[in-house]
Amino acid sequence: MTALGSVEAEDYCAAVRAALTDLPASQRDELTEDLPDHLMEVLAEGEGSLIERLGRPEQYAADLRAAAGLETADEADRPREDLLTVGRRWLRRADERLGRTVGASRLSEQLVPLAPAWWVVRGWIVAQWLANRGDWQGIVPGVGDSRNAPLGLGLVLVCVVASVWAGFRLRGAPSWARAASAVISVIVALWAIVVLAGNSQTGGSGGGYVAPPVDNGITDLYVYDQSGNLVPHARIFDQNGNPVDMGQPCYDANGNQIGVTSVNGDYSYPLCQSPVGGPAAPGPLTATPSGANPSTPSTVPPSGAAPTGATPSTPAPTGASTAPPPARSSSGR
Amino acid sequence: MDSSQLLKGVLDLAVLAVLKDEDGYGYDIVRRLRAAGLHDVGDASVYGTLRRLFQSGALTAYVVPSEEGPHRKYYALNQAGERQLADSSGVWRTFAAAMDTMLKEVAA
């Protein structure tokens, strides 16, 4: 724009043009062709500031577009309220309302400077998806089963650069391109949220990652009943119904795991299944432990916990076979 | 109902009428409309209307160089514009007459 003799006029002009950035450049230029001269003439009349005389630049821009027929903003002239129009209007109102909570006229204005940060994150998310779908292992994904880290790093760099470049390129692009990009961004963000929610529930990323066993020097467990008999293939659960997997499984000379574990890997104790070399069996209990009724072990679990108390059916943990726990409580006492 | 609602429907006709007497440029037309009594007309609306009428082929435009100031873009009615003015003013007269009849009873 040619320099006007007045900063006020230049600012006003720039503000009007800024409110028309969604239009193609040629249209915007045509609409504001006469604006500088108009503003200077109004100023020359000396009847007040431009804002006093003409209203706010955003309003000026809106009136200009409406009169030029570029946007049917007329209340009385609403042809059909299709879903898109209603949706857009609702978004705009929400934008303004939320904007006020952060002290701006519109929330979207405040978020615009954050866009480049989002582009970086967006690229990273896409790289994760390309590398391992929903199995996020860290900042730099290892690609595929071989966990190829250099390839993952390269993938992240390529995707981030592409995303940021796309973000800048789309600034002047037609609205269909920007709408498509927005849709893609939303899909990417939603997918990321789903993955994160899923990961937090399973306590870590999905399959392929097994938590190391608790290391407190315990390598095997031996469970005895009140008569002092060893309970073979005992399975131990905590108050939430999660299996307690402790110790180190035993392997024979050929490297095969000995002893019995159930199908999904829950430990059954003793792990090594060899009574020889285990601890000496304790004698029978002479006194009832306080609080618990040992004759009906099926009701022992504290209230509110799975495994569900009185019934001998399988406790809550997954994978346990449908056979009831061994021996005593099958009669349902 | 304020006059701005009425004006929206009728600004085309007002601008065409102003241009029938004499060609004009943007701000000049705004001043003439105000001088004729349309005090509420907004500058932006006039400029937008001029552009739309030009796009629809009712006006021609030409640039007048000026020694002292900026070059100005002047608008003029062409034949299509004259026809539109005649048609629209007929519609207006009928409408205004109907309104006047209905409002005869109402105190001014």
Interface residues (C-beta under 8 A of the other chain):
Chain A: E30 L31 E33 D34 L35 P36 D37 H38 M40 E41 V42 L54 G55 Q59 Y60 A61 A62 D63 L64 R65 A66 A67 A68 G69 D74 A76
Chain B: Q5 K8 L11 Y25 G26 Y27 G42 D43 A44 S45 V46 Y47 G48 T49 R51 R52 Q55 G69 P70 R72 K73
